[in-house]
Amino acid sequence: MTILAILAGALTGLLLGLLGSGGSIITIPTLIYLLGVEPKEAIAMSLGIVAITASITAVNHWRRGNVDMDVAVTFGLFGVAGTYAGAKLGVITPVVVQLTVFAVVMYAAAYRMLKPQPTEFNAVGADVVRGIPIWGRDSSAFLQTALLGLAVGALTGFVGVGGGFLIIPALVLLSRIPMKRAVGTSLVIVAFNCFTGFAGYAGAVTINYPLMALFTAVAIVGSFFGAMLTHRISAETLKRGFAVFLILVASYILLKNFV
């Protein structure tokens, strides 16, 4: 079990460091199917693991100038409200429903990663934030971001995913943030949401804190390696490979759920 926890933690951290998302999508199936943790406990532990890992990784991105704190705080405030409500709903929802929704989220993430992105989404490596602030001059962008923040937050709390695969496209397309800064900003938002979700589950479910601590420690180390590899690995190749992996795992979850 210890070796599996170390391997899964390392992969979680690498994904967070490289893509700004994907941590929970690895963590939850690993905790449930490889480490034998009950689903609701796995969701709660995943939120705590990703919250801590994303926070530390976000600091690393912030030091590199890849975080827009104004946008992160705006998105995060709405996300926190949605996350807490989603977590409270998740505590009383049947496990089969939560895992089914989780599998659907994995399919959606895979689709997003395989789908060709619009030209403006491919502004990887741009150094200057171009265009529209999230509030003030463009009220429609602010409203869209607020609603998306609430929706992503609710999803985070309900099934334990950080939502980075939804947050990053929103930051690029709505707020006109270059991809590199969107990844760092996403990590701040993911941390906000996951800490809130963990608080929503804490006390309502049993949490294996030693296992969570081991998983988190390894994930943190992996996240630093992921951040360092950002400019050395083709993001497109990584996303496509990860998308195929998501499809396989989601299919396995549905199979176990209904067969």
N, C-alpha and C positions, 0 to 999 in steps of 0.2 A: 504493500500500500504506500509506503514512504517513497519508493522509487517512482511509482505512478504519479504521486502528488507533486514530486519534484519536476518530472517531465511536463506534466500538464501546467504547472505554474510557470515554467520557463516559456512554454508556447504562448500562454496568456500574455505574459509581459512583452514578448517579442511582437505580438500582434498589436498591442496597445501602443508600443513605441513606434512601430512602422506605419500603421494605418490610422491610429487614433480611435480605433473601434475594434470590435470582434472579441474582446476579452470574455464577456459573459457567455457568448455563444460557444466558447470552448469550455469554460469553467463548469457550467451547469450539467451538460451531459457527462463530463468527466466525474464530477462529484456523485451523480446518480448511478451511472452504469459501470464505472470502474472502481469507485471507492465506496459504493454501497450506502450513500447518504440518502435519507428520505427527501422526496422532491421539494417540499416547502422549506425544509432546512437548507437544501442545496441552493434554492433561490435566495434565501436570506444571506447565506455565507458568500454566495457569488457577489451580491451587492456590496458586502463589506470588503471582500478581496479587491474588487475592481475599483471601489471608492478610494482605497488607500493607494493602490498601484497607479491609478489615473492621476491622483493628486501629485505624487512624486514625479511622475513622468511629465505632468503639466508644468511643474516648476522648471524642469530641464528645458522644455520648449520655450518657456517664458524667458529664461536666461539667454536663449538664442534669438529673442525678439519675435517669436512666432505665436504670440497670444494677443488677441484684441480683447482686453479686459472689459471695455464698455459693452461690447456685444455679448461677451460671456455672462456678465452679470444680468443683463436684460433677459436673455434667453433662459438663464439659470433660475431667475426668480419665478418665472411662470412655470418652468419645469418642476421646481420643488413642490409647488402646490399640486400639480398633477401627480407627481410621484407618491406623495403621502397618501392621497386618495386611492391611487392604484394599489399601494401596498396593503392598505386596510381591506380593500376588496379582495385582494389575492389571498389573504389569511382565511377568508371564509368560502372561497371558491373551490369546488372539487378539483383534485389534482389532475384528473384526465382532461379537464377543460384548460387548465393552465398549460399543460404540456402540449396540447393540440395547438393552442395559440402560439406557443413558443416555436413549434415546428413551422407554422405558417410564417412567423417572423424570420426564421432561418431561410425559408424559400424566398421571401421578399428581399432579404439581404443578398442572397446569391444572385437574384435577378438584377438588383442594382449594380452589383459588381461586374456582371457579364454584359450588361447593356452598354452600348457605345454612349459616351458622354457628350453633351453639347460642347461647342467650341469654347465657351466661356468657362466651362467646368475644368478644362484642361490647362488652366493657367498655372501649371506647376512651376515653382521656382521664381515666380514674380516676387519682387522685393518690396513693392509699395502697395498699400491698400488702395485700390482704385474705386472711385465711384461713390456709392450712396451710403451714408451712415444709417444705422438701423432705426433711428428715431429722428424727429425734426423735419427734415426735408421730404421724407417719403412715409406718410402715415400708413399707406397700404402695406409697405414692407414691414413696418412695425407690427401691424395687426396680424399679418400672416405669420410672422416670427413668434408672436405671443401665442397664437392658436397652436402652432406646431410645437412650441415649448410645452404647452399643457398636454398635448397628445402624446409626445415622446415621453414626458414625465409619467403619465398614466401607464404607458406601456412598460416603462422601467420598473415601476412599483409592482405591476401585476405579474409580470413573468420574469423579472430580474435581469433584463438586458439594458445595457447602458444607453443604447440608441445612437451610437456614433455614426452608424451607416446611414441614418436619416438626418442627423444634425449636420454632418459635413456638407452634403449637397445643398442643404438649406442655407448654410453660411456662404457658400460660394455663389449660389444663384440669386438669393434674396439680398444679401448684404454686400455682395461683390468683393468678398475676401479671397485673396489668392489661396490656392490649395494648401501651400505650406503653412500659412497662418491658420487656415481653417482646421487643420489637424490639431494644432496646439490649442486653439480656442475650444474645439470639441472636447478635448480632454478635461478642461476646466468645468464645462457643463456636465459632462459625464460624472465627474467627481461630486458636484453639487447633487445631482439626481440620485446617485447611488448611496451617498451618505444618508439622504432623506429616506430612501427606500429601506435601508438597513434599520433605521430608527423605527420605521413603521412595522417591521417584522419582529424587532427585538422584544422579548418578553412574551410574544405570542407563540414562538416556536423554539425548540431546543437547538442550540448552536454548539458545534464541536470547535471550541476556540483553539485548541492546540493544532488541529488539522488546518484550520483557517489561517493560523499564524504561519505555519510552515509553507503553505501554498502561497500566501501573500509575500513572504520574504523572497522566495524563488522568483515570483512574478516581478517583483521590483528590480531584481538583478537583470532579468530578461528584458525589462522595459528599457533599461539603459543601453543594452546592446541593440535593441530595436531602433532606438532614437539615433544611435551612431550609424546604423546601417541604412538610414533613410535615403541617403544620396548615393548608395552603392548598389542597391537592388532595384530592378525595374518594378515600379509599383503596379504596372499593368499585369505583368507576369504573376506577381504575388497575389493580386486580387483574383485573377482567373483561377489559379490553383486553389485558393481558399474557397471560392464560390462552389467549385466541384465538391470539395470536402463538406461544405454546408448542406448541399443537396443530399449527399449520402447519409449524413448524420440525421437530418430532418426526416428522411424516409425511414430510417431505423427507429426513431422515436415514435412515429405514427404506427409503425408495424408493432412495436412493443405495446403501444397504447390500446390498440383495437384487436389484436390477434391473441 
